[in-house]
Amino acid sequence: MSLLSNFVNLNLSDCTEKVIAEYIWIGGSGMDLRSKARTLRGSVTDPKELPNWNYDGSSTGQAPGKDSEVILYPQAIFKDPFRRGNNILVMCDTYTPSGEAIPTNKRYNAANIFSHPDVVAEEPWYGLEQEYTLLQKDVKWPVGWPLGGYPGPQGPYYCAIGADKAFGRDIVDSHYKACLYAGINISGINGEVMPGQWEFQVGPSVGISAGDELWVARYILERITEIADVVLSFDPKPIPGDWNGAGAHTNYSTKSMRSDGGYEVIKKAIRKLGLRHKEHIAAYGEGNERRLTGRHETANMNTFSWGVANRGASIRVGRDTEKAGKGYFEDRRPASNMDPYVVTSMIAETTILWKP
């Protein structure tokens, strides 16, 4: 393995101007990240300078075999923490050869919403809290848990330290630094309530960049867990019973909310979200009904609620926001497997564009 590492860590800039671009896209399930690499003649910093590419959509559940070509449009560039140097990761979205967005391309509609003049004027900021669970590969059971058994009940694991309480920190810290290297606006990490479960936060990010950054952060995390021989799960309730689920709490503000008098704007936005509660729940992740039960720091999915500092509500407003009379709020409904393009754009559309 040491000899193999010598090749993996070769510094290409010593001998060539060519760089490797890893094109990333989302497959047919909506959660299966795919990627493949190509060689470029030199360094690229603007996605507009990159060529479109294609792949076999029949192998990803996105096209029939008799007409299987799907086209990749480069949309965002990040530094590659695996190959390093001038090599890059490229977040793409997906189109037919005639230029139409395919049905699983959720970025396309989100970009249209975020480019609307009324949304642009409000400068929507997002802070996305991505929870996830690390599983032992062969048994699909959380890391640190006894095989076929359970650890002690929840309580000592949240933000904990110690070999009997924190499991997988090497993976978590590797991901943290790799995201910073890539240029992702990752703002923190912490251990979660259920042992073997962790969280990272992306943001504040503006508009469509929130979705781009979270998807690439997910990609980097899955690559790191691949190296560590650990399985990454975004299941919103990986272990049934008296264990916390996994969410993707979405913190949100607009320019009006961040300005004087913003608290009234926040309350108006929350009322609009309540009127479209069912539509949002339907778009906030698969299997979310197993998580949003009204227990384990969640609101029941069938009832919309909000409150100050209330982690059992659908929407939580922070004490600082209430005190300052302006700021942001947290939508606690999205599941860990939500599509950030869908959730961020839907919140903007409901709170800024929608007229009840």
Buried (B, 14 or more C-beta within 10 A) or exposed (E): EEEEEEEEEEEBBEEEEBBBBBBBBBBBEBBEBBBEEEEBEEBBEEBEEBEEBBBEBBBBEBBEEEEBEBBBBBBBBBBBBBBBBBBBBBBBBBBBEEEEBBEBBBBBBBBBBBEBEEBEEBEBBBBBBBBBBBBBEEEEBBBBBEEEEBBEEBEEBBEBEEEEBBBBEEBBEBBBEBBEBBBBBBBEBBBBBBBBBBBBBBBBBBBBBBBBBBBBBBBBBBBBBEEBEBBBBBBBBBBEEEBBBBBBBBBBBBEBBBEEEBBEBBEEBBEBBBEBBEEBBEBBBBBBBBBBEEEBBBBBBEEBBBEEEBEBBBBBBBEEBBEEEBBBBBBBBBBBBBBBBBBBBBBBBBBBEEEE
